[in-house]
Amino acid sequence: MTVVAERTTALDVGVGRAVERLFSLQHPDGWWKGELESNATMIAEHLFLLHFLGLRDPETDRLLANELLARRRADGTWSIWFEGPADLSVTVEAYTALKVAGVDAGDDTRDYIRLSGGVAKTRIFTRAFLALLGQWPWRRLAHVPVELILLPANGPLSVYDFACWARQTMVSLSVVEALQPVRPTAIDLGEIGGRRTAPSRPPALSSLRRHAVNVAERWVRERQEADGSWGGIQPPWVWSLVMLAALGHGPEDETFARGLAGWERFMVRDGDRLRPEACQSPIWDTALAVLALRAAGVPADDARLQAAGEWLLREEVTVRGDWAIRRPDLQAGGWAFEFENDLYPDVDDTAVVALALRELGRGDAAVTRGLDWMVGMQSRSGGWGAFDADNEALWLYNLPICDFGKVTDEPSADVTGHALEVLGREEGYEKTVASGTEWLLAEQERDGSWFGRWGVNHLYGTGAAVPALEACGLPPEHPAIRRAVAWLDSVQQPSGGFGEDIRSYSDPDWRGRGTATPSQTAWALLAYISGGAAESLSARRAAEYLLEVQRPDGDWDEQHFTGTGFPLDFMIRYHLYRLTFPLLALGRLRERLTA
Protein backbone atom coordinates (compact mmCIF):
# COMPACT_ATOMS: atom_id res chain seq x y z
CA MET A 1 0.00 0.00 0.00
CA THR A 2 1.40 3.42 -0.96
CA VAL A 3 1.91 6.24 1.52
CA VAL A 4 -0.86 8.24 -0.13
CA ALA A 5 -3.20 5.25 0.08
CA GLU A 6 -2.39 4.78 3.77
CA ARG A 7 -3.08 8.46 4.43
CA THR A 8 -6.35 8.47 2.53
CA THR A 9 -7.50 5.32 4.34
CA ALA A 10 -6.91 7.00 7.68
CA LEU A 11 -8.58 10.14 6.36
CA ASP A 12 -11.58 8.11 5.22
CA VAL A 13 -12.14 6.84 8.73
CA GLY A 14 -11.72 10.22 10.42
CA VAL A 15 -13.75 12.10 7.85
CA GLY A 16 -16.53 9.52 7.95
CA ARG A 17 -16.87 9.77 11.71
CA ALA A 18 -16.87 13.57 11.60
CA VAL A 19 -19.54 13.60 8.88
CA GLU A 20 -21.79 11.36 10.95
CA ARG A 21 -21.27 13.53 14.03
CA LEU A 22 -21.98 16.79 12.20
CA PHE A 23 -25.17 15.47 10.63
CA SER A 24 -26.34 14.32 14.07
CA LEU A 25 -26.26 17.96 15.20
CA GLN A 26 -28.37 19.31 12.31
CA HIS A 27 -31.73 20.82 13.22
CA PRO A 28 -34.79 19.28 11.52
CA ASP A 29 -35.31 22.59 9.68
CA GLY A 30 -31.90 22.22 8.03
CA TRP A 31 -29.66 24.54 10.04
CA TRP A 32 -26.80 24.10 12.49
CA LYS A 33 -26.07 26.24 15.54
CA GLY A 34 -23.37 25.68 18.10
CA GLU A 35 -23.29 27.60 21.34
CA LEU A 36 -21.46 30.92 21.17
CA GLU A 37 -19.77 31.07 24.56
CA SER A 38 -18.16 34.21 25.98
CA ASN A 39 -17.40 35.17 29.58
CA ALA A 40 -18.76 35.95 33.01
CA THR A 41 -19.71 39.48 31.97
CA MET A 42 -22.73 38.17 30.07
CA ILE A 43 -23.90 36.24 33.13
CA ALA A 44 -23.46 39.08 35.60
CA GLU A 45 -25.07 41.64 33.33
CA HIS A 46 -28.08 39.39 32.82
CA LEU A 47 -28.66 39.46 36.56
CA PHE A 48 -28.19 43.24 36.58
CA LEU A 49 -30.76 43.56 33.79
CA LEU A 50 -33.29 41.42 35.63
CA HIS A 51 -32.79 43.48 38.78
CA PHE A 52 -33.23 46.79 36.99
CA LEU A 53 -36.38 45.55 35.25
CA GLY A 54 -37.79 44.10 38.49
CA LEU A 55 -37.82 40.57 37.08
CA ARG A 56 -35.51 38.69 39.45
CA ASP A 57 -36.52 35.45 41.13
CA PRO A 58 -34.57 33.28 43.62
CA GLU A 59 -34.18 30.31 41.28
CA THR A 60 -32.71 32.35 38.44
CA ASP A 61 -30.39 34.10 40.90
CA ARG A 62 -29.19 30.69 42.07
CA LEU A 63 -28.58 29.32 38.57
CA LEU A 64 -26.70 32.43 37.47
CA ALA A 65 -24.62 32.40 40.65
CA ASN A 66 -23.74 28.75 40.04
CA GLU A 67 -22.51 29.61 36.55
CA LEU A 68 -20.40 32.47 37.88
CA LEU A 69 -18.88 30.27 40.57
CA ALA A 70 -18.07 27.57 38.02
CA ARG A 71 -16.07 30.11 36.00
CA ARG A 72 -14.14 31.58 38.91
CA ARG A 73 -10.39 31.05 38.75
CA ALA A 74 -8.51 29.42 41.60
CA ASP A 75 -7.25 32.83 42.76
CA GLY A 76 -10.78 34.21 43.11
CA THR A 77 -10.78 36.22 39.89
CA TRP A 78 -12.47 35.95 36.51
CA SER A 79 -10.95 36.20 33.05
CA ILE A 80 -12.21 37.10 29.57
CA TRP A 81 -11.22 33.76 28.06
CA PHE A 82 -10.36 30.21 29.07
CA GLU A 83 -7.03 30.13 30.94
CA GLY A 84 -6.65 33.86 30.37
CA PRO A 85 -5.32 36.38 32.89
CA ALA A 86 -7.49 37.99 35.54
CA ASP A 87 -9.58 40.91 34.32
CA LEU A 88 -10.63 43.67 36.70
CA SER A 89 -13.90 44.69 35.03
CA VAL A 90 -15.13 41.12 34.62
CA THR A 91 -14.16 40.31 38.20
CA VAL A 92 -15.96 43.37 39.57
CA GLU A 93 -19.12 42.48 37.64
CA ALA A 94 -19.00 38.84 38.76
CA TYR A 95 -18.32 39.84 42.37
CA THR A 96 -21.21 42.32 42.32
CA ALA A 97 -23.64 39.87 40.72
CA LEU A 98 -22.82 37.21 43.29
CA LYS A 99 -23.31 39.71 46.09
CA VAL A 100 -26.68 40.75 44.65
CA ALA A 101 -27.61 37.04 44.56
CA GLY A 102 -26.58 36.64 48.20
CA VAL A 103 -23.26 34.86 47.62
CA ASP A 104 -19.93 36.09 48.99
CA ALA A 105 -17.13 35.71 46.44
CA GLY A 106 -14.49 35.75 49.18
CA ASP A 107 -11.47 37.69 50.38
CA ASP A 108 -9.26 36.69 47.45
CA THR A 109 -11.65 38.43 45.08
CA ARG A 110 -11.89 41.56 47.22
CA ASP A 111 -8.13 41.74 47.62
CA TYR A 112 -7.54 41.47 43.88
CA ILE A 113 -10.08 44.20 43.12
CA ARG A 114 -8.68 46.57 45.73
CA LEU A 115 -5.07 46.01 44.66
CA SER A 116 -6.08 46.62 41.01
CA GLY A 117 -7.63 50.01 41.76
CA GLY A 118 -11.20 49.11 42.58
CA VAL A 119 -14.35 50.08 40.78
CA ALA A 120 -12.89 53.38 39.61
CA LYS A 121 -10.47 51.55 37.30
CA THR A 122 -13.11 49.47 35.53
CA ARG A 123 -14.39 50.11 32.01
CA ILE A 124 -17.31 52.41 31.26
CA PHE A 125 -19.86 49.61 30.83
CA THR A 126 -19.06 48.11 34.22
CA ARG A 127 -19.51 51.44 35.98
CA ALA A 128 -22.68 52.15 33.98
CA PHE A 129 -24.26 48.92 35.21
CA LEU A 130 -23.18 49.71 38.76
CA ALA A 131 -24.76 53.15 38.38
CA LEU A 132 -28.04 51.46 37.46
CA LEU A 133 -27.80 49.51 40.72
CA GLY A 134 -27.02 52.60 42.80
CA GLN A 135 -23.40 51.61 43.35
CA TRP A 136 -21.66 54.36 41.35
CA PRO A 137 -22.59 57.99 40.63
CA TRP A 138 -23.75 58.67 37.08
CA ARG A 139 -21.89 61.96 37.18
CA ARG A 140 -18.58 60.09 37.48
CA LEU A 141 -18.95 58.44 34.09
CA ALA A 142 -17.61 59.64 30.77
CA HIS A 143 -20.94 60.24 29.06
CA VAL A 144 -21.98 59.64 25.50
CA PRO A 145 -23.86 62.89 24.69
CA VAL A 146 -27.32 61.96 23.50
CA GLU A 147 -27.19 64.95 21.13
CA LEU A 148 -24.78 62.90 19.01
CA ILE A 149 -27.83 61.36 17.33
CA LEU A 150 -28.70 64.79 15.88
CA LEU A 151 -25.46 65.23 13.95
CA PRO A 152 -25.65 64.62 10.18
CA ALA A 153 -24.45 61.25 8.94
CA ASN A 154 -21.98 62.83 6.53
CA GLY A 155 -20.51 65.27 9.04
CA PRO A 156 -17.11 65.14 10.74
CA LEU A 157 -18.65 63.14 13.62
CA SER A 158 -21.81 61.06 13.70
CA VAL A 159 -23.09 57.81 15.15
CA TYR A 160 -22.25 56.22 11.79
CA ASP A 161 -18.54 56.69 12.42
CA PHE A 162 -18.88 53.90 14.99
CA ALA A 163 -19.05 50.25 13.97
CA CYS A 164 -22.59 48.91 13.90
CA TRP A 165 -22.26 47.04 17.22
CA ALA A 166 -20.87 50.12 18.98
CA ARG A 167 -23.29 52.49 17.24
CA GLN A 168 -26.39 50.69 18.46
CA THR A 169 -25.01 50.39 21.97
CA MET A 170 -23.90 54.03 22.13
CA VAL A 171 -27.28 55.44 21.10
CA SER A 172 -29.28 53.52 23.70
CA LEU A 173 -26.64 54.09 26.39
CA SER A 174 -26.62 57.83 25.66
CA VAL A 175 -30.33 58.02 26.51
CA VAL A 176 -29.82 56.07 29.72
CA GLU A 177 -26.97 58.36 30.76
CA ALA A 178 -29.10 61.42 30.06
CA LEU A 179 -31.90 60.06 32.30
CA GLN A 180 -29.59 58.60 35.01
CA PRO A 181 -32.02 55.98 36.35
CA VAL A 182 -31.27 54.04 39.55
CA ARG A 183 -32.89 50.88 40.91
CA PRO A 184 -30.97 50.41 44.16
CA THR A 185 -29.87 47.12 45.66
CA ALA A 186 -29.39 46.25 49.31
CA ILE A 187 -25.68 45.66 48.82
CA ASP A 188 -22.82 48.07 49.45
CA LEU A 189 -19.64 47.89 47.37
CA GLY A 190 -17.67 50.25 49.58
CA GLU A 191 -15.16 47.50 50.29
CA ILE A 192 -14.04 47.51 46.64
CA GLY A 193 -14.32 51.24 46.00
CA GLY A 194 -17.97 51.46 45.04
CA ARG A 195 -19.94 54.61 45.85
CA ARG A 196 -23.48 53.94 46.95
CA THR A 197 -26.10 56.35 45.62
CA ALA A 198 -29.80 56.73 46.20
CA PRO A 199 -32.52 57.28 43.59
CA SER A 200 -33.10 60.92 42.83
CA ARG A 201 -35.38 62.93 40.65
CA PRO A 202 -34.62 62.59 36.95
CA PRO A 203 -32.32 65.38 35.82
CA ALA A 204 -33.95 68.35 34.18
CA LEU A 205 -33.44 68.14 30.43
CA SER A 206 -33.11 71.10 28.14
CA SER A 207 -35.41 71.31 25.17
CA LEU A 208 -32.55 70.28 22.90
CA ARG A 209 -31.77 67.27 25.05
CA ARG A 210 -35.43 66.23 25.21
CA HIS A 211 -35.57 66.42 21.43
CA ALA A 212 -32.41 64.32 21.16
CA VAL A 213 -33.85 61.71 23.55
CA ASN A 214 -36.98 61.47 21.41
CA VAL A 215 -34.96 61.11 18.21
CA ALA A 216 -32.73 58.49 19.79
CA GLU A 217 -35.70 56.50 21.08
CA ARG A 218 -37.24 56.48 17.63
CA TRP A 219 -33.88 55.49 16.10
CA VAL A 220 -33.57 52.55 18.50
CA ARG A 221 -37.13 51.36 17.94
CA GLU A 222 -36.69 51.44 14.18
CA ARG A 223 -33.70 49.10 14.45
CA GLN A 224 -35.31 46.29 16.39
CA GLU A 225 -35.04 43.01 14.49
CA ALA A 226 -37.86 40.56 13.89
CA ASP A 227 -36.73 38.33 16.77
CA GLY A 228 -36.85 41.25 19.20
CA SER A 229 -33.11 41.82 19.23
CA TRP A 230 -30.98 44.80 18.38
CA GLY A 231 -28.18 43.69 16.08
CA GLY A 232 -28.62 40.16 17.39
CA ILE A 233 -26.03 40.84 20.11
CA GLN A 234 -26.11 41.40 23.85
CA PRO A 235 -24.75 44.96 24.35
CA PRO A 236 -27.24 46.97 22.26
CA TRP A 237 -30.02 44.54 23.14
CA VAL A 238 -29.64 44.89 26.90
CA TRP A 239 -29.07 48.65 26.81
CA SER A 240 -32.06 49.15 24.52
CA LEU A 241 -34.26 47.34 27.06
CA VAL A 242 -32.79 49.45 29.86
CA MET A 243 -33.39 52.58 27.80
CA LEU A 244 -37.05 51.73 27.22
CA ALA A 245 -37.54 50.96 30.90
CA ALA A 246 -35.84 54.21 31.90
CA LEU A 247 -38.26 56.05 29.62
CA GLY A 248 -41.15 54.49 31.52
CA HIS A 249 -42.03 51.64 29.15
CA GLY A 250 -42.70 48.10 30.26
CA PRO A 251 -44.37 44.87 29.12
CA GLU A 252 -47.32 46.83 27.74
CA ASP A 253 -44.96 48.34 25.18
CA GLU A 254 -44.75 46.10 22.09
CA THR A 255 -41.09 46.88 21.38
CA PHE A 256 -40.09 46.20 24.97
CA ALA A 257 -42.13 42.99 25.22
CA ARG A 258 -40.73 41.65 21.95
CA GLY A 259 -37.19 42.49 23.05
CA LEU A 260 -37.54 40.78 26.41
CA ALA A 261 -39.12 37.66 24.91
CA GLY A 262 -36.37 37.43 22.33
CA TRP A 263 -33.64 37.75 24.93
CA GLU A 264 -35.08 34.82 26.88
CA ARG A 265 -34.43 32.61 23.85
CA PHE A 266 -30.68 33.25 24.26
CA MET A 267 -30.54 31.50 27.65
CA VAL A 268 -28.53 28.28 27.91
CA ARG A 269 -29.55 25.93 30.73
CA ASP A 270 -26.57 23.73 31.62
CA GLY A 271 -27.63 21.39 34.41
CA ASP A 272 -27.78 23.50 37.55
CA ARG A 273 -26.34 26.54 35.78
CA LEU A 274 -27.70 29.26 33.52
CA ARG A 275 -25.90 31.57 31.10
CA PRO A 276 -26.93 33.77 28.18
CA GLU A 277 -25.30 33.68 24.78
CA ALA A 278 -23.95 37.04 23.69
CA CYS A 279 -25.02 36.21 20.16
CA GLN A 280 -26.08 33.24 18.04
CA SER A 281 -24.44 32.10 14.82
CA PRO A 282 -26.79 29.82 12.84
CA ILE A 283 -26.12 31.21 9.35
CA TRP A 284 -22.36 31.15 9.86
CA ASP A 285 -22.44 27.67 11.38
CA THR A 286 -24.74 26.31 8.67
CA ALA A 287 -22.66 27.65 5.79
CA LEU A 288 -19.45 26.26 7.31
CA ALA A 289 -21.15 22.91 7.90
CA VAL A 290 -22.25 22.73 4.26
CA LEU A 291 -18.73 23.54 3.04
CA ALA A 292 -17.23 20.92 5.36
CA LEU A 293 -19.67 18.22 4.35
CA ARG A 294 -19.20 18.92 0.65
CA ALA A 295 -15.42 18.80 1.08
CA ALA A 296 -15.93 15.48 2.85
CA GLY A 297 -17.60 14.11 -0.27
CA VAL A 298 -21.27 14.29 0.70
CA PRO A 299 -23.18 14.67 -2.60
CA ALA A 300 -24.72 18.04 -3.32
CA ASP A 301 -28.11 16.44 -3.83
CA ASP A 302 -28.13 14.86 -0.36
CA ALA A 303 -31.50 15.73 1.13
CA ARG A 304 -29.94 17.03 4.34
CA LEU A 305 -27.65 19.42 2.47
CA GLN A 306 -30.50 20.54 0.24
CA ALA A 307 -32.54 21.31 3.37
CA ALA A 308 -29.64 23.44 4.60
CA GLY A 309 -29.48 25.24 1.26
CA GLU A 310 -33.21 25.90 1.28
CA TRP A 311 -32.98 27.35 4.78
CA LEU A 312 -30.05 29.59 3.81
CA LEU A 313 -31.99 30.91 0.82
CA ARG A 314 -34.89 31.84 3.09
CA GLU A 315 -32.46 33.84 5.22
CA GLU A 316 -31.34 36.15 2.40
CA VAL A 317 -31.39 39.82 3.38
CA THR A 318 -33.71 41.85 1.17
CA VAL A 319 -34.00 45.14 3.07
CA ARG A 320 -31.66 48.08 3.47
CA GLY A 321 -29.94 48.79 6.76
CA ASP A 322 -27.41 51.22 8.21
CA TRP A 323 -24.83 50.12 5.62
CA ALA A 324 -26.85 52.13 3.07
CA ILE A 325 -25.86 55.39 4.79
CA ARG A 326 -22.43 55.08 3.16
CA ARG A 327 -23.68 53.17 0.11
CA PRO A 328 -27.03 54.83 -0.75
CA ASP A 329 -27.21 53.49 -4.31
CA LEU A 330 -26.38 49.88 -3.45
CA GLN A 331 -29.17 47.33 -3.66
CA ALA A 332 -29.84 45.01 -0.72
CA GLY A 333 -28.47 41.49 -0.68
CA GLY A 334 -26.31 39.09 1.26
CA TRP A 335 -26.67 37.28 4.55
CA ALA A 336 -26.35 38.06 8.24
CA PHE A 337 -24.89 36.06 11.12
CA GLU A 338 -27.95 35.37 13.24
CA PHE A 339 -31.47 34.01 12.78
CA GLU A 340 -32.96 37.47 12.42
CA ASN A 341 -30.59 40.31 11.68
CA ASP A 342 -31.86 41.73 8.41
CA LEU A 343 -30.64 45.25 9.12
CA TYR A 344 -27.03 44.17 9.53
CA PRO A 345 -25.86 41.66 6.92
CA ASP A 346 -22.12 41.17 6.81
CA VAL A 347 -19.47 40.46 4.20
CA ASP A 348 -18.08 37.40 6.00
CA ASP A 349 -21.38 35.52 6.09
CA THR A 350 -22.31 36.60 2.60
CA ALA A 351 -19.05 35.21 1.22
CA VAL A 352 -19.27 31.88 3.03
CA VAL A 353 -22.97 31.39 2.25
CA ALA A 354 -22.28 32.15 -1.40
CA LEU A 355 -19.55 29.50 -1.42
CA ALA A 356 -21.90 27.02 0.23
CA LEU A 357 -24.76 27.65 -2.20
CA ARG A 358 -22.39 27.34 -5.14
CA GLU A 359 -21.38 23.95 -3.74
CA LEU A 360 -25.04 22.95 -3.68
CA GLY A 361 -25.72 24.29 -7.17
CA ARG A 362 -28.67 26.41 -6.17
CA GLY A 363 -29.74 29.98 -5.53
CA ASP A 364 -27.94 31.61 -8.47
CA ALA A 365 -30.04 34.76 -8.32
CA ALA A 366 -29.62 35.13 -4.55
CA VAL A 367 -25.89 34.49 -4.79
CA THR A 368 -25.53 37.11 -7.51
CA ARG A 369 -27.41 39.66 -5.41
CA GLY A 370 -25.17 38.83 -2.46
CA LEU A 371 -21.97 39.10 -4.47
CA ASP A 372 -23.07 42.41 -6.00
CA TRP A 373 -23.83 43.74 -2.53
CA MET A 374 -20.47 42.52 -1.30
CA VAL A 375 -18.65 44.20 -4.18
CA GLY A 376 -20.46 47.42 -3.34
CA MET A 377 -19.28 47.15 0.27
CA GLN A 378 -15.60 47.13 -0.67
CA SER A 379 -13.77 49.97 1.05
CA ARG A 380 -11.82 52.55 -0.91
CA SER A 381 -8.58 50.90 0.21
CA GLY A 382 -9.50 47.68 -1.57
CA GLY A 383 -10.23 45.60 1.53
CA TRP A 384 -13.46 44.70 3.26
CA GLY A 385 -14.72 45.31 6.77
CA ALA A 386 -17.45 43.10 8.18
CA PHE A 387 -20.58 45.28 8.34
CA ASP A 388 -19.75 48.69 6.90
CA ALA A 389 -17.63 50.24 4.17
CA ASP A 390 -14.92 52.81 4.93
CA ASN A 391 -15.57 52.57 8.67
CA GLU A 392 -12.08 53.68 9.66
CA ALA A 393 -12.39 56.59 12.12
CA LEU A 394 -9.53 55.32 14.27
CA TRP A 395 -9.35 58.62 16.16
CA LEU A 396 -12.44 57.48 18.08
CA TYR A 397 -10.19 55.38 20.31
CA ASN A 398 -8.93 58.60 21.87
CA LEU A 399 -12.37 59.26 23.37
CA PRO A 400 -12.79 58.21 27.03
CA ILE A 401 -16.09 56.50 26.21
CA CYS A 402 -14.30 54.03 23.90
CA ASP A 403 -12.49 51.93 26.50
CA PHE A 404 -14.28 48.63 25.92
CA GLY A 405 -12.67 47.28 22.74
CA LYS A 406 -13.26 47.67 19.03
CA VAL A 407 -15.49 50.56 17.97
CA THR A 408 -14.53 50.65 14.27
CA ASP A 409 -14.95 48.15 11.44
CA GLU A 410 -11.97 48.77 9.19
CA PRO A 411 -10.98 46.19 6.54
CA SER A 412 -9.34 43.02 7.78
CA ALA A 413 -7.34 40.27 6.11
CA ASP A 414 -9.71 37.47 7.12
CA VAL A 415 -12.91 39.15 5.89
CA THR A 416 -11.15 40.28 2.72
CA GLY A 417 -9.81 36.78 2.24
CA HIS A 418 -13.25 35.21 2.45
CA ALA A 419 -14.64 37.77 0.01
CA LEU A 420 -11.86 37.08 -2.47
CA GLU A 421 -12.18 33.32 -2.06
CA VAL A 422 -15.63 33.45 -3.62
CA LEU A 423 -15.16 36.40 -5.99
CA GLY A 424 -11.97 34.93 -7.40
CA ARG A 425 -13.96 31.99 -8.73
CA GLU A 426 -16.62 34.11 -10.39
CA GLU A 427 -16.73 35.92 -13.70
CA GLY A 428 -17.28 39.64 -14.04
CA TYR A 429 -15.54 40.81 -10.86
CA GLU A 430 -11.99 41.08 -12.16
CA LYS A 431 -11.44 44.73 -11.20
CA THR A 432 -12.72 44.15 -7.67
CA VAL A 433 -10.60 41.03 -7.29
CA ALA A 434 -7.48 42.84 -8.51
CA SER A 435 -7.80 45.68 -5.99
CA GLY A 436 -8.73 43.30 -3.21
CA THR A 437 -5.75 41.05 -3.95
CA GLU A 438 -3.43 44.03 -3.98
CA TRP A 439 -4.75 45.11 -0.57
CA LEU A 440 -4.42 41.60 0.88
CA LEU A 441 -0.86 41.17 -0.34
CA ALA A 442 0.09 44.52 1.17
CA GLU A 443 -1.32 43.40 4.52
CA GLN A 444 0.97 40.38 4.83
CA GLU A 445 3.15 40.64 7.92
CA ARG A 446 6.93 40.64 7.65
CA ASP A 447 7.00 37.12 9.11
CA GLY A 448 4.73 35.83 6.32
CA SER A 449 1.47 35.62 8.29
CA TRP A 450 -1.72 37.67 8.20
CA PHE A 451 -3.54 39.25 11.15
CA GLY A 452 -6.84 37.62 12.16
CA ARG A 453 -9.53 40.08 13.19
CA TRP A 454 -12.38 37.64 13.83
CA GLY A 455 -10.40 34.55 14.84
CA VAL A 456 -7.27 33.88 16.90
CA ASN A 457 -5.17 35.20 15.31
CA HIS A 458 -2.42 34.96 12.72
CA LEU A 459 -3.33 31.32 12.19
CA TYR A 460 -6.87 32.42 11.37
CA GLY A 461 -5.77 35.28 9.13
CA THR A 462 -3.30 33.09 7.27
CA GLY A 463 -5.85 30.29 6.96
CA ALA A 464 -8.19 32.76 5.25
CA ALA A 465 -5.64 34.62 3.11
CA VAL A 466 -3.89 31.71 1.39
CA PRO A 467 -7.08 30.04 0.06
CA ALA A 468 -8.15 33.47 -1.17
CA LEU A 469 -4.92 34.01 -3.07
CA GLU A 470 -5.24 30.56 -4.63
CA ALA A 471 -8.81 31.34 -5.72
CA CYS A 472 -7.57 34.59 -7.26
CA GLY A 473 -5.08 32.71 -9.42
CA LEU A 474 -1.80 33.12 -7.53
CA PRO A 475 0.38 30.01 -8.00
CA PRO A 476 2.01 28.16 -5.11
CA GLU A 477 5.35 29.60 -6.20
CA HIS A 478 4.22 33.16 -5.51
CA PRO A 479 6.52 34.74 -2.89
CA ALA A 480 3.63 35.66 -0.59
CA ILE A 481 2.38 32.08 -0.49
CA ARG A 482 5.86 30.67 0.02
CA ARG A 483 6.43 33.07 2.91
CA ALA A 484 3.11 32.05 4.47
CA VAL A 485 3.95 28.35 4.24
CA ALA A 486 7.40 28.99 5.69
CA TRP A 487 5.85 30.86 8.63
CA LEU A 488 3.48 27.97 9.31
CA ASP A 489 6.41 25.55 9.24
CA SER A 490 8.21 27.74 11.77
CA VAL A 491 5.35 27.58 14.31
CA GLN A 492 4.19 23.98 13.88
CA GLN A 493 4.47 22.09 17.16
CA PRO A 494 6.25 18.74 17.66
CA SER A 495 2.81 17.08 17.89
CA GLY A 496 1.97 18.34 14.40
CA GLY A 497 -0.69 20.63 15.79
CA PHE A 498 -1.00 24.40 15.80
CA GLY A 499 -2.13 26.79 18.48
CA GLU A 500 -1.99 30.51 19.13
CA ASP A 501 -2.58 32.25 22.42
CA ILE A 502 -4.94 35.21 22.54
CA ARG A 503 -2.08 37.25 23.95
CA SER A 504 -0.72 37.44 20.40
CA TYR A 505 -3.09 40.37 19.89
CA SER A 506 -0.86 42.45 22.14
CA ASP A 507 2.45 40.57 22.14
CA PRO A 508 3.96 39.54 18.78
CA ASP A 509 6.06 36.88 20.52
CA TRP A 510 2.86 34.82 20.87
CA ARG A 511 2.09 34.74 17.15
CA GLY A 512 1.51 31.12 16.21
CA ARG A 513 2.36 30.00 19.76
CA GLY A 514 0.00 28.48 22.30
CA THR A 515 -1.85 25.32 23.22
CA ALA A 516 -2.63 23.32 20.09
CA THR A 517 -6.33 23.26 19.21
CA PRO A 518 -8.32 21.43 16.50
CA SER A 519 -9.72 24.60 14.92
CA GLN A 520 -6.37 26.40 14.72
CA THR A 521 -4.64 23.29 13.38
CA ALA A 522 -7.35 23.09 10.74
CA TRP A 523 -6.75 26.71 9.69
CA ALA A 524 -3.07 25.97 9.20
CA LEU A 525 -3.88 22.82 7.23
CA LEU A 526 -6.25 24.76 4.96
CA ALA A 527 -3.41 27.17 4.20
CA TYR A 528 -1.03 24.31 3.45
CA ILE A 529 -3.51 22.75 1.05
CA SER A 530 -4.19 25.97 -0.85
CA GLY A 531 -0.51 26.88 -0.73
CA GLY A 532 0.49 23.84 -2.77
CA ALA A 533 1.79 21.93 0.24
CA ALA A 534 -0.90 19.26 0.61
CA GLU A 535 1.68 16.51 0.17
CA SER A 536 4.25 18.09 2.46
CA LEU A 537 5.42 16.53 5.71
CA SER A 538 3.98 19.52 7.58
CA ALA A 539 0.48 18.95 6.17
CA ARG A 540 0.72 15.25 6.92
CA ARG A 541 1.71 15.91 10.52
CA ALA A 542 -1.15 18.41 10.97
CA ALA A 543 -3.64 15.89 9.60
CA GLU A 544 -2.24 13.12 11.78
CA TYR A 545 -2.58 15.36 14.81
CA LEU A 546 -6.24 16.00 14.04
CA LEU A 547 -6.92 12.30 13.51
CA GLU A 548 -5.05 11.35 16.67
CA VAL A 549 -6.99 13.70 18.95
CA GLN A 550 -10.38 13.06 17.31
CA ARG A 551 -12.94 11.58 19.68
CA PRO A 552 -14.53 8.20 18.96
CA ASP A 553 -17.82 9.94 18.20
CA GLY A 554 -16.16 11.93 15.40
CA ASP A 555 -16.00 15.24 17.29
CA TRP A 556 -13.05 17.01 18.86
CA ASP A 557 -12.51 18.61 22.27
CA GLU A 558 -11.63 22.29 22.43
CA GLN A 559 -11.95 24.44 25.53
CA HIS A 560 -9.81 27.32 24.37
CA PHE A 561 -11.41 30.38 22.82
CA THR A 562 -10.40 30.67 19.16
CA GLY A 563 -13.06 33.14 18.01
CA THR A 564 -12.77 36.89 18.36
CA GLY A 565 -15.37 39.53 19.00
CA PHE A 566 -13.08 42.37 20.09
CA PRO A 567 -9.38 41.40 20.19
CA LEU A 568 -8.43 40.82 23.87
CA ASP A 569 -11.61 42.48 25.18
CA PHE A 570 -14.32 40.06 24.02
CA MET A 571 -13.35 36.55 22.98
CA ILE A 572 -15.57 33.74 21.78
CA ARG A 573 -15.66 29.97 21.96
CA TYR A 574 -17.66 28.75 18.99
CA HIS A 575 -18.72 25.26 19.99
CA LEU A 576 -18.90 24.04 16.38
CA TYR A 577 -15.49 25.35 15.29
CA ARG A 578 -13.84 22.26 16.75
CA LEU A 579 -15.84 20.10 14.30
CA THR A 580 -16.56 22.07 11.13
CA PHE A 581 -13.05 23.38 10.50
CA PRO A 582 -11.21 20.07 11.05
CA LEU A 583 -13.72 18.30 8.80
CA LEU A 584 -13.34 20.99 6.14
CA ALA A 585 -9.53 20.74 6.26
CA LEU A 586 -9.37 16.95 6.29
CA GLY A 587 -11.92 16.74 3.50
CA ARG A 588 -10.00 19.19 1.32
CA LEU A 589 -6.76 17.36 2.04
CA ARG A 590 -8.25 14.06 0.89
CA GLU A 591 -9.55 15.77 -2.25
CA ARG A 592 -6.07 17.04 -3.12
CA LEU A 593 -4.31 13.78 -2.33
CA THR A 594 -6.66 11.74 -4.49
CA ALA A 595 -7.08 14.26 -7.32
C-alpha angles and dihedrals in degrees: 000000000000124000091248091051091050091050094048091048090055090044090051091057096046095043092047093053092047092050091053092048094049093049089051088062096052117116116237088246090061104258136110127216127176121191115273102217124193130158147297092281091076091052096047094045091051089059090047090052093050090049094050092048092046092242103120122128130182096246094053090046089054095048093048091047090051090054092049092049091049090057097047114116121235091258092057096258136109129229136204094239141019110292090357126140123276115279121207099210094047091046093050091050093047092046091049094047092051090049091050088051091051098256124125112221091202142240095291090062094047092048093051092049094048094046090049094055102271129243093330091069096053125105123272095259093054093052091044091057090047089051089056088055094048093251100113132031115253089218090065093063128093098245130218101225108235089214087074087086089065096060116103117260093236096047128106090269130022140141087264091068086072122078113261095257092050093040094057092045094047095052095052093040091051090059092048091050091050091053096039097204121190130195101181126217128210092244128097121211095191090119091066098037100274120149114218116220133184128225113271137181114290110266117262109257125211118234090256092052092047089052091049091050090053092048092047093049091052091047091053094047092051091056099054111122126228092261091055095258133122109228089338090269136107105242101059091033095056095040092048089055090048090049093053091047091049088053089056100261124135142160091318088066110088095214092049094045093049091048094050093046091050093050091054088062089064093064118114115204109204108180106286092354136081130200136163124231113237088217140344126237111198099138093047093045093046095050092048090048091053092049091048094048093047090049087051090059101258105153117252091235093057105131093230093054091045089053088053091050092049091051092049091051090053089054095059113132112240103167133076121251139177090301087074090068088077095029105039096162096048118108120231121262144122134070138282131220102246138050093265117017104121094151093058114043114167138214095234095057093040091055096047094044090050090053090049095049091048087054089053094046095232143105098042094162093047092046091051091051090049094049092047090051090048092051089051090053094058110123122237089255091063097252132098132239120202106251109002140035122239092002095155108127093140091167087077089081088072090066115098091227091063100071099115104077136273117015098164133064104211120164117287134196095239097051091043090048093054091048092051093045090066100031092050089063095050132082123238099033099086096124092049092047092050094053092042092050091049090052093047094049090050090053095059111119121239090252091057099257133109128230116252114219099178100029135039102295149264089005089057094044092048092045088056099040101051096052087048093053090048091051089050091056103260110147123230088253092064109120093235092055093045090051091050092051091047090052091051090050089052094056101038111121126232088254090059091247132116131222138166127196119229088237087078086084089072104019118050090201088074095057107129091356127112144075110331114250133185095239095049092045088052092052090054091047091051089055092049091051095049091041093063094256101108091121095044124116089243093057091046092052092048091051092047090051091053092048092046095053095040113119121240090251090060096255130106133228119239125162098164120096110246099164124084131214099163114358108257093346102067119017129180138212107205104200093208097049090083089061110029098048097047090047091049092050096044091046093051091046092054090048091055095044093051098038 
